[in-house]
Amino acid sequence: MASFANLCQRCYAARMSNTTMNISLPETLRDFVDERVAEGSFASASDYVRALIRDDRAKRAQARLEAKLLEGLQSGPAVVADDAYWEAIERDAREIIAKRKKRSR
């Protein structure tokens, strides 16, 4: 079990290796960042910026999901996905696979 934990740790470290990015901020924004760090919510300015980026990424993902859901709602009438529906999909897929196998011989 310990070796699995070590492997997970190495994979995480490899994925999360840090690079450096320098940004310029007006003094008022720098003061605001310093205040947020001083409040104790973040260990450093870098932690604060990482949190902002993660939040932005999550918001964008949520917006994409909502757009896809709306697209689905507007795509036409709903279809009941009961056992018969899935059986028909499986039957159609098997037919397509069988036809492809016949063509490739």
URVENKA-V670559 format. One record per residue. N is the residue number from 1. PSI is psi as a letter, one per 30 degrees, with the letter a starting at -180 (NA if undefined). OMEGA is omega in degrees with one decimal (NA if undefined). D_LAST is the distance of its C-alpha to the last C-alpha in Angstrom with 2 decimals. Layout:
# URVENKA-V670559
n=(N | N)
psi=(PSI | PSI)
omega=(OMEGA | OMEGA)
d_last=(D_LAST | D_LAST)
This chain:
# URVENKA-V670559
n=(1 | 2 | 3 | 4 | 5 | 6 | 7 | 8 | 9 | 10 | 11 | 12 | 13 | 14 | 15 | 16 | 17 | 18 | 19 | 20 | 21 | 22 | 23 | 24 | 25 | 26 | 27 | 28 | 29 | 30 | 31 | 32 | 33 | 34 | 35 | 36 | 37 | 38 | 39 | 40 | 41 | 42 | 43 | 44 | 45 | 46 | 47 | 48 | 49 | 50 | 51 | 52 | 53 | 54 | 55 | 56 | 57 | 58 | 59 | 60 | 61 | 62 | 63 | 64 | 65 | 66 | 67 | 68 | 69 | 70 | 71 | 72 | 73 | 74 | 75 | 76 | 77 | 78 | 79 | 80 | 81 | 82 | 83 | 84 | 85 | 86 | 87 | 88 | 89 | 90 | 91 | 92 | 93 | 94 | 95 | 96 | 97 | 98 | 99 | 100 | 101 | 102 | 103 | 104 | 105)
psi=(e | e | e | e | e | e | e | e | e | e | e | e | e | e | e | g | k | k | l | k | k | k | l | k | k | l | e | e | e | e | e | e | e | e | e | e | e | f | f | g | f | k | f | l | e | e | e | e | e | e | e | e | e | e | e | e | e | e | e | e | e | e | e | e | e | e | e | e | e | e | e | e | e | g | f | a | l | l | k | k | i | a | e | e | e | e | e | e | e | e | e | e | e | e | e | e | e | e | e | e | e | e | e | f | NA)
omega=(-179.4 | -179.5 | 176.5 | 178.8 | 178.0 | 178.0 | 178.8 | -179.9 | 179.7 | 178.7 | 179.2 | -179.4 | 179.5 | 179.6 | -172.1 | 179.3 | -173.7 | 169.5 | -177.1 | 175.4 | 177.6 | 177.9 | 176.9 | 179.5 | 169.9 | -176.4 | -178.8 | 178.4 | 177.3 | 177.7 | 179.1 | 178.1 | 179.0 | 177.5 | -179.9 | 179.0 | -179.1 | 178.1 | 177.9 | 179.0 | -177.0 | -178.7 | -176.8 | 175.9 | 178.4 | 177.6 | 179.6 | 179.9 | 177.6 | 178.7 | 178.0 | -179.8 | 177.9 | 178.1 | 178.7 | 179.1 | 179.8 | 178.8 | 179.2 | 177.9 | 178.2 | 179.1 | 177.8 | 178.7 | 179.9 | 177.9 | 178.6 | 177.6 | 177.7 | 177.4 | 178.3 | 179.3 | -177.5 | -173.6 | 179.4 | -177.7 | -179.8 | 177.5 | 177.8 | -178.7 | 178.8 | -178.5 | -179.2 | 178.5 | -177.7 | 176.6 | 177.7 | 177.7 | 179.8 | 178.8 | 179.0 | 179.7 | 179.0 | 177.8 | 178.7 | 179.6 | 180.0 | 178.8 | 179.7 | 178.5 | 179.3 | -179.7 | -176.0 | 179.5 | NA)
d_last=(47.44 | 49.49 | 46.68 | 44.44 | 47.30 | 47.70 | 44.03 | 44.29 | 47.45 | 45.93 | 42.91 | 45.35 | 47.60 | 44.79 | 43.66 | 47.23 | 48.72 | 51.40 | 52.01 | 55.19 | 55.78 | 59.23 | 60.26 | 63.48 | 65.26 | 68.50 | 71.20 | 71.16 | 67.48 | 68.02 | 70.95 | 68.83 | 66.17 | 68.97 | 70.41 | 67.09 | 66.83 | 70.50 | 69.93 | 67.80 | 64.54 | 62.94 | 63.59 | 63.44 | 62.76 | 59.28 | 58.64 | 59.85 | 57.60 | 54.57 | 55.41 | 55.68 | 52.29 | 50.67 | 52.41 | 51.25 | 47.65 | 47.90 | 49.49 | 46.77 | 44.05 | 46.03 | 46.37 | 42.60 | 42.00 | 44.65 | 43.18 | 39.74 | 41.49 | 43.44 | 40.35 | 38.80 | 42.03 | 42.15 | 38.54 | 39.38 | 40.28 | 39.41 | 36.72 | 37.47 | 34.91 | 35.47 | 33.22 | 31.91 | 30.97 | 28.96 | 27.32 | 26.22 | 24.80 | 22.90 | 21.60 | 20.52 | 18.81 | 16.88 | 15.82 | 14.71 | 12.69 | 11.07 | 10.32 | 8.88 | 6.53 | 5.54 | 5.57 | 3.84 | 0.00)
